[in-house]
């Protein structure tokens, strides 16, 4: 048996080379080195507190781990696939540096609870970064919404023009989406930040360990309640990647609208050059590649979530080697979400909106029809009848090739005697939008209130 295997005492044969290559995880879990070292140092300090190590031994171990970290971060560390994973690589190098004392570090723990701790610490750190980037994206949307409190564009249902809304209101709808994402991540962190160390392999340990002390050392709020669950739980990864999937779904929706708006047939936005590309054959093209890639990468993150769900669905208690496959999906989702949020926040600050094109489309779509129906209903006409009257007026105006606001009073009175000169104030698009002052509505005053509420929320995060 190869002497390099720390667990090889009962084995007579070396691991097959193909199995070495198939089972190693250090090629990706090396990313956990900082958390592995941090967790090991906390474990060493608590082992000293519990009397398993002297204070001097614990300090020697912690200093040795600092040396290992310095080697890794300088690029001098030699990762060895035959040592399987980040944990064994770090421990092996520690023992080379400080001698047999390094072997005492694994007292009262297993790789099962060790990897659970490392991964939880890593996921928690990455989710905290997502929160910062989500807040930055909300701030970018709030800033642009403030610039366009009065800018009108068609609000759609069924992707058909429905009613005029303000661009500020439209952008704030996305701000609310990403605010909820931030809140979901904060909620997930409660379940990520749980101390599993002390569960050992699955049944706990005979040593009088102190998980609460390790948790306090690491700034982790909660401690595991059941040792079997502690080493087998991967809900925290699933929840994190679910949150990532929803963030990407929201980004994809925003990307879809930007892509549509950038099409010259709409012309609502002009894309910044730095987030666009050209064509190899058509010199006039300006393609929204950043948005298209982000829309496409959403499927990648959702795929990671599906992979994790399938991974855990048939696992018995407690730790199973299948669970090695839980890290790459998260690493990939983290990379995608982090980059996407940063790019979108920056791109939103650079996009040039074209209000005149938006207004032109508003005026083409009879988007003041609901205003006429509501006007008639306010005069006492039953709404269903008012709806029918307005539909007839729209058909008439459409046949003439004009808007409702372009008809004279005599033409409008053909459809109802309740229509008076004051109807033109109702049919005015800007007036129509200004009147929508209900909480959360599209009017500029309501938008101002939404902006202020979001600014207060952002300030509270700091």
C-alpha positions in Angstrom: 0.0 0.0 0.0 1.3 3.5 -0.8 2.5 5.3 2.3 0.9 8.4 0.9 -2.6 7.3 1.9 -3.3 8.5 5.4 -6.2 6.1 5.6 -4.4 3.1 4.2 -3.7 1.0 7.2 -6.1 -1.9 6.4 -5.4 -2.0 2.7 -2.9 -4.4 1.1 -3.0 -3.0 -2.5 -2.4 0.4 -3.8 -5.3 2.3 -5.4 -5.5 1.8 -9.2 -4.2 4.7 -11.2 -7.5 5.0 -13.0 -9.3 5.2 -9.6 -6.8 7.8 -8.5 -7.8 10.0 -11.4 -11.5 9.2 -11.2 -11.8 9.9 -7.5 -9.6 12.9 -6.9 -11.2 16.2 -6.1 -8.3 18.4 -5.4 -8.4 19.7 -9.0 -11.5 21.7 -7.9 -11.8 21.6 -4.1 -8.4 23.4 -3.7 -10.6 26.5 -3.7 -11.6 25.6 -0.2 -8.0 25.9 1.1 -8.6 29.2 3.0 -11.7 27.8 4.8 -9.9 24.5 5.5 -7.0 26.3 7.1 -9.2 28.7 9.0 -11.4 25.8 10.3 -8.4 23.8 11.2 -6.9 26.7 13.2 -10.1 27.1 15.1 -10.2 23.4 15.8 -6.6 23.4 17.1 -7.4 26.3 19.5 -10.4 24.5 20.9 -8.5 21.2 21.2 -6.1 23.1 23.4 -9.0 24.6 25.3 -10.3 21.0 25.9 -6.9 19.7 27.0 -6.1 17.6 23.9 -3.2 19.9 22.9 -1.0 22.2 24.9 -1.2 25.9 24.1 2.2 25.7 22.5 1.2 22.7 20.3 -1.9 24.6 19.2 0.2 27.6 18.3 2.7 25.6 16.4 -0.1 24.0 14.4 -1.7 27.4 13.7 1.7 28.8 12.6 2.3 25.8 10.4 -1.1 26.3 8.8 -0.2 30.0 8.2 2.9 28.8 6.4 0.9 26.4 4.2 -1.5 29.2 3.3 1.4 31.4 2.4 2.8 28.7 0.1 -0.6 28.3 -1.6 -1.1 32.0 -2.1 2.4 32.5 -3.5 1.9 29.6 -6.0 4.7 27.5 -4.4 2.4 24.8 -3.1 2.5 21.5 -4.9 -1.0 20.0 -5.1 -0.9 16.2 -5.2 -3.8 14.3 -6.7 -2.7 11.1 -5.0 -3.6 12.9 -1.7 -7.2 13.1 -3.1 -8.5 16.4 -1.7 -7.7 19.8 -0.3 -7.9 18.5 3.3 -5.3 15.8 2.9 -3.0 18.0 0.9 -3.0 20.7 3.6 -2.6 18.2 6.5 0.2 16.4 4.7 2.1 19.6 4.0 1.5 20.7 7.6 3.1 17.5 8.9 6.1 18.0 6.6 6.6 21.5 8.1 6.0 20.8 11.8 6.5 17.0 12.1 4.4 14.4 13.8 2.5 17.0 15.7 0.5 17.7 12.5 -1.1 14.3 13.0 -2.8 15.4 16.2 -4.9 18.0 14.4 -7.3 15.4 13.2 -8.2 14.4 16.7 -12.0 14.4 17.3 -12.9 15.2 13.7 -13.5 13.4 10.4 -13.1 14.5 6.8 -16.9 14.2 6.8 -17.5 17.0 9.3 -14.4 18.8 8.1 -15.5 19.2 4.5 -19.0 20.2 5.7 -17.5 23.0 7.7 -15.1 24.1 4.9 -17.9 24.1 2.3 -20.3 26.0 4.6 -17.7 28.7 5.3 -17.0 29.0 1.6 -20.7 29.2 0.5 -21.4 31.7 3.3 -18.5 33.9 2.1 -19.7 33.8 -1.5 -23.3 34.5 -0.6 -22.1 37.6 1.2 -20.5 38.7 -2.1 -23.7 38.0 -4.0 -25.5 40.3 -1.5 -23.1 43.2 -2.2 -23.5 42.8 -5.9 -27.3 42.5 -5.7 -27.3 45.7 -3.6 -25.1 47.4 -6.2 -27.5 46.4 -9.0 -30.5 47.6 -7.1 -28.7 50.9 -6.6 -28.0 51.2 -10.3 -31.7 50.6 -11.1 -32.7 53.2 -8.6 -30.4 55.7 -10.1 -31.7 55.2 -13.6 -35.3 55.2 -12.4 -34.7 58.6 -10.7 -33.5 60.0 -14.1 -36.7 58.7 -15.8 -39.6 59.3 -13.4 -41.5 61.1 -16.2 -40.3 59.1 -19.2 -43.2 57.2 -20.8 -43.2 53.9 -22.5 -45.8 51.2 -23.3 -46.6 48.9 -20.5 -47.4 45.5 -21.9 -49.5 42.5 -21.1 -49.2 39.4 -23.3 -46.3 41.4 -24.8 -48.9 43.7 -26.4 -49.1 47.4 -25.6 -51.6 47.9 -22.7 -51.2 51.1 -20.7 -48.6 53.9 -20.6 -46.2 53.6 -17.7 -43.0 55.4 -16.7 -39.6 54.0 -17.4 -38.7 54.7 -13.8 -41.6 52.4 -12.7 -40.6 49.7 -15.1 -36.9 49.7 -13.9 -38.1 49.7 -10.3 -40.0 46.5 -10.9 -36.6 44.8 -11.5 -35.2 46.6 -8.5 -37.9 44.8 -6.4 -36.9 41.5 -7.9 -33.3 41.9 -7.0 -34.2 43.2 -3.6 -36.1 39.9 -3.0 -33.1 38.0 -4.2 -31.0 39.8 -1.6 -33.5 39.0 1.1 -33.6 35.3 0.0 -29.8 35.1 0.2 -29.8 36.6 3.6 -32.4 34.1 4.7 -30.3 31.2 3.2 -27.3 32.4 5.1 -29.1 31.5 8.4 -29.1 27.9 7.3 -25.6 28.0 5.7 -23.9 29.3 8.8 -24.2 26.2 11.0 -21.3 24.5 12.7 -21.0 20.8 11.8 -17.6 20.2 13.3 -17.9 17.8 16.2 -20.2 15.4 14.4 -17.1 13.5 13.3 -17.8 10.7 10.8 -21.5 10.4 11.6 -22.1 9.4 15.2 -20.3 12.1 17.1 -17.1 11.4 19.1 -16.1 10.0 22.5 -13.8 13.0 23.0 -15.4 15.9 24.9 -15.4 18.4 22.0 -16.9 21.8 22.1 -18.6 22.7 18.8 -20.0 25.9 20.3 -16.5 27.2 21.0 -15.4 26.4 17.4 -18.5 28.2 16.1 -17.7 31.3 18.3 -14.1 31.2 17.1 -15.3 31.3 13.5 -18.2 33.7 14.0 -20.8 31.0 13.1 -24.1 31.5 14.7 -25.7 28.0 15.0 -24.4 24.5 15.9 -25.6 21.2 14.5 -28.4 19.4 16.4 -27.9 15.9 15.0 -24.5 14.4 14.0 -25.9 12.3 11.2 -27.7 15.3 9.6 -24.6 17.5 10.1 -22.4 15.4 7.8 -25.1 14.5 5.3 -26.9 17.8 4.9 -26.4 19.6 1.6 -29.6 21.6 1.8 -27.4 24.7 2.2 -25.8 24.2 -1.2 -29.1 23.4 -2.9 -30.7 26.5 -1.4 -27.7 28.6 -2.5 -27.9 27.4 -6.1 -31.7 27.8 -6.1 -31.1 31.4 -5.1 -28.5 31.7 -7.9 -31.0 30.2 -10.4 -33.6 32.8 -9.4 -31.1 35.6 -9.6 -30.2 34.5 -13.1 -33.8 34.1 -14.1 -34.5 37.7 -13.1 -31.3 38.8 -14.9 -32.5 36.9 -18.0 -35.9 38.6 -18.0 -34.1 42.0 -17.9 -31.7 40.9 -20.6 -34.6 39.8 -22.8 -36.2 43.3 -22.5 -32.9 45.1 -23.2 -32.4 42.9 -26.3 -35.9 43.7 -27.6 -35.5 47.4 -26.8 -32.1 47.6 -28.6 -33.7 46.3 -31.8 -34.0 49.3 -34.2 -37.7 48.4 -34.7 -38.1 49.4 -31.1 -35.1 51.7 -30.6 -35.8 52.3 -26.9 -32.1 51.9 -25.9 -28.6 52.4 -27.4 -26.2 49.8 -26.0 -22.8 50.8 -24.7 -20.0 49.7 -27.0 -18.1 47.9 -24.3 -21.0 45.4 -23.8 -21.8 44.9 -27.5 -20.1 43.2 -30.4 -20.2 43.5 -34.2 -20.6 41.1 -37.0 -17.8 39.5 -39.0 -19.8 40.1 -42.2 -22.3 42.9 -41.6 -20.6 46.2 -40.7 -23.7 47.9 -39.4 -24.5 45.3 -36.7 -24.3 46.1 -33.0 -25.2 42.9 -31.1 -26.3 42.7 -27.5 -23.9 39.9 -26.7 -23.6 40.6 -23.0 -27.3 40.2 -22.5 -27.5 37.2 -24.8 -24.7 35.4 -22.9 -26.3 36.2 -19.6 -29.7 34.9 -20.8 -27.9 31.7 -22.0 -25.9 31.2 -18.8 -29.1 31.1 -16.9 -29.7 27.6 -18.2 -26.2 26.6 -17.0 -27.0 27.7 -13.4 -30.5 26.1 -13.5 -28.8 22.9 -14.8 -26.5 23.0 -11.8 -29.5 23.1 -9.5 -31.1 20.2 -11.3 -27.8 18.2 -11.0 -27.7 18.8 -7.3 -31.3 17.8 -6.7 -30.7 14.5 -8.6 -27.4 14.1 -6.6 -29.1 14.1 -3.2 -32.5 12.5 -4.1 -31.5 8.9 -3.5 -28.7 9.2 -0.9 -29.1 7.2 2.4 -27.7 8.6 5.6 -25.0 9.8 6.1 -21.9 10.8 4.1 -21.6 9.1 0.7 -18.9 9.8 -1.8 -21.5 11.0 -4.3 -21.4 14.2 -2.3 -18.0 15.0 -3.7 -20.0 16.1 -6.7 -21.7 19.0 -4.8 -18.9 21.5 -5.2 -18.3 22.0 -8.9 -22.0 23.0 -9.5 -21.7 25.6 -6.8 -18.4 26.9 -7.9 -19.7 27.3 -11.5 -22.9 29.0 -10.3 -21.0 31.3 -8.1 -18.7 32.4 -10.9 -21.6 33.0 -13.2 -23.8 34.9 -10.8 -21.0 37.1 -9.5 -19.9 38.1 -13.0 -23.4 38.6 -14.3 -24.5 40.9 -11.5 -21.4 43.0 -11.8 -21.7 43.3 -15.6 -25.4 44.1 -15.4 -24.9 46.9 -12.8 -22.2 48.5 -14.9 -24.1 48.1 -18.2 -27.2 49.7 -16.8 -25.2 52.8 -15.9 -24.0 53.1 -19.5 -27.2 52.3 -21.5 -28.6 55.3 -23.3 -32.4 55.4 -23.2 -34.3 57.0 -26.0 -37.5 58.6 -24.6 -38.8 60.0 -27.9 -38.9 56.5 -29.4 -40.8 55.2 -26.4 -43.3 58.0 -26.5 -43.8 57.5 -30.2 -44.8 53.9 -29.5 -47.1 54.9 -26.7 -49.1 57.2 -29.1 -49.4 54.4 -31.7 -51.1 51.9 -29.4 -54.3 53.5 -28.1 -52.9 53.1 -24.6 -55.3 55.7 -23.3 -58.3 53.5 -24.1 -58.6 52.3 -20.4 -58.6 56.0 -19.4 -61.7 56.6 -21.6 -63.5 53.5 -20.1 -62.7 54.7 -16.6 -63.9 58.2 -17.5 -67.2 56.8 -18.6 -67.5 54.6 -15.5 -66.9 57.6 -13.3 -69.8 59.3 -15.1 -72.1 56.4 -14.0 -71.8 54.2 -17.1 -71.5 50.5 -16.1 -68.0 49.5 -16.7 -68.8 46.6 -19.1 -70.8 49.1 -21.2 -68.0 51.7 -20.9 -65.6 49.0 -22.1 -67.8 48.3 -25.2 -68.2 52.0 -26.0 -64.5 52.5 -25.8 -63.8 49.5 -28.1 -66.1 51.0 -30.7 -64.3 54.4 -30.4 -60.9 52.6 -30.8 -62.1 50.8 -33.9 -63.3 54.1 -35.4 -60.1 55.9 -34.6 -58.0 53.1 -35.9 -59.9 53.1 -39.2 -59.2 56.9 -39.5 -55.6 56.3 -38.7 -55.6 58.6 -35.7 -55.5 58.3 -31.9 -58.4 58.7 -29.5 -57.0 62.0 -28.4 -57.1 63.2 -32.0 -60.9 62.8 -32.4 -63.0 65.9 -32.0 -65.8 66.1 -29.4 -68.5 65.5 -31.9 -66.9 62.3 -33.1 -66.5 61.1 -29.5 -70.1 61.9 -28.6 -71.3 59.4 -31.3 -70.4 56.7 -28.9 -71.8 58.2 -25.7 -73.6 61.4 -24.6 -71.7 61.3 -21.3 -68.5 62.3 -23.1 -67.7 66.1 -22.6 -64.9 68.4 -23.3 -63.1 67.4 -20.1 -62.4 64.0 -21.7 -59.3 65.5 -23.5 -57.6 66.0 -20.1 -58.2 62.4 -19.4 -56.9 61.2 -22.8 -53.7 63.1 -22.4 -51.0 60.5 -21.9 -48.8 62.5 -19.5 -51.9 63.4 -17.4 -53.0 59.8 -17.4 -49.7 58.6 -16.0 -49.6 61.5 -13.4 -53.0 60.4 -12.0 -51.7 57.0 -11.1 -50.6 58.0 -7.6 -51.8 54.8 -5.9 -49.1 53.1 -3.7 -46.7 51.2 -6.0 -48.2 52.8 -9.1 -46.6 54.2 -12.2 -47.1 57.9 -11.6 -44.0 60.1 -11.0 -45.0 60.9 -7.4 -45.5 57.2 -6.7 -42.2 56.3 -8.3 -40.5 58.9 -6.2 -41.9 57.2 -3.1 -40.6 53.8 -4.3 -37.2 55.3 -5.0 -37.0 56.8 -1.5 -38.1 53.4 0.1 -35.4 51.6 -1.8 -32.8 54.2 -0.9 -33.6 53.7 2.8 -33.4 49.9 2.4 -29.9 50.3 0.7 -28.8 52.7 3.5 -29.9 50.2 6.1 -27.6 47.5 4.6 -24.6 49.7 5.3 
